[in-house]
Amino acid sequence: MAKGMSKKERKLREEIAELEQKKTRGFMQTAGGIIIFVLFLIIRQVLVANGMFDPETVAASVVTYAIAVVAAGFVGIGAYHYSRAKTKIGDLQSRSK
C-alpha cells in the first residue's frame, strides 16, 4: 500500500479485496453447481445407453430429483453471495470517490 494512504482508505481497500474474494467464491460455487448437474446428466445418459440404468424406476427418479435440488441449492447460494458482494463493492467504491 502507498505510504500516504490514511487508515480509512487502507481499511476500505482491504474490505474491497475481501469482497472480491467472496464474489469469486460465489461465482465458483455457482459454476460448480451447474457443472455437477451437467456431469450427472452426462453420466446418467451413458449408463442408460449402455443398459446399466433404468431411468423409469422410482429410485432413479428420486436420485435425479435429489441431485437436481442439491445442484440448484449450490447455484442459488453461490449466485446470492456473488451478487451481494458485487453490490457491496459498488457501494464502497462509490462511497470512496
Summary of the structure (lengths in Angstrom):
residues: 97
radius of gyration: 21.2
end to end distance: 17.9
largest distance: 69.4
contacts: 251
relative contact order: 0.17
helix: 85%
strand: 0%
